[in-house]
């Protein structure tokens, strides 16, 4: 993030679900200095009293309200870099990433081909991403415990949704997955049915997922969605607001889907499910996101 010098870290006190975990510093626009400060310089015999103005660095990020113009592939933020470095110190697996997501994130339509390069050919140049594919080998053709058909934003937080064969008693799918995989990156991509529920409730659920993920030493990668079933794009706005507030990378899948036929939505279904063309683009752009963030996190001399 270009304006990292403007970030002042503060500690989040996590919800009771993660109160025993080590908290991470989280940057927020509200933490940036609000006004110009004046610093007095001690007077000496040879020089008069002088003052030096300390002007906070401007925050050049696009605002959440402008989320449609956010890039598809995000930069590694200062907060994400701090989480990644702490993740390695905690012993998380640098070769693992997890998904907290719904049916559009299942391996049957998403990412699986990158674990099977011997049997699948791509119509685009995959060469620049081979080292990333090798590093995360085995995690593309995997769903884990927190990506399931029919999942909503509430599901990863619901104990009854956890697989009793793999999860401990009283463990949620999210807790189960992050305990088993110990990932360094976590894709968070969840929809929300509007059967009397509100965007505010979605925000509450997503905030809990973000904070728990960070507490476990994994970098959350938030994702916008291609559909607009709520009719006012309020869910994508909330996702952008939380990415901005927590200073986290956001994969703007909505922007990537716009050039596709029907904006990536299957015209013969319900306005929510994406098209077969979009399946391919979704896998491709997330690989590019993971590649970019992973390489930035491991770059030296920055």
HELIX and SHEET records of a PDB file:
HELIX    1   1 UNK A    4  UNK A    6  5                                   3    
HELIX    2   2 UNK A   16  UNK A   18  5                                   3    
HELIX    3   3 UNK A   29  UNK A   31  5                                   3    
HELIX    4   4 UNK A   64  UNK A   69  5                                   6    
HELIX    5   5 UNK A   78  UNK A   89  1                                  12    
HELIX    6   6 UNK A  103  UNK A  105  5                                   3    
HELIX    7   7 UNK A  112  UNK A  115  5                                   4    
HELIX    8   8 UNK A  127  UNK A  129  5                                   3    
HELIX    9   9 UNK A  130  UNK A  135  1                                   6    
HELIX   10  10 UNK A  155  UNK A  157  5                                   3    
HELIX   11  11 UNK A  159  UNK A  161  5                                   3    
HELIX   12  12 UNK A  173  UNK A  181  1                                   9    
HELIX   13  13 UNK A  199  UNK A  215  1                                  17    
HELIX   14  14 UNK A  234  UNK A  246  1                                  13    
HELIX   15  15 UNK A  253  UNK A  257  1                                   5    
HELIX   16  16 UNK A  261  UNK A  264  5                                   4    
HELIX   17  17 UNK A  276  UNK A  297  1                                  22    
SHEET    1   A 2 UNK A  10  UNK A  11  0                                        
SHEET    2   A 2 UNK A  25  UNK A  26 -1                                        
SHEET    1   B 2 UNK A  37  UNK A  41  0                                        
SHEET    2   B 2 UNK A  50  UNK A  54 -1                                        
SHEET    1   C 4 UNK A  97  UNK A 101  0                                        
SHEET    2   C 4 UNK A 185  UNK A 189  1                                        
SHEET    3   C 4 UNK A 219  UNK A 223  1                                        
SHEET    4   C 4 UNK A 250  UNK A 251  1                                        
END                                                                             
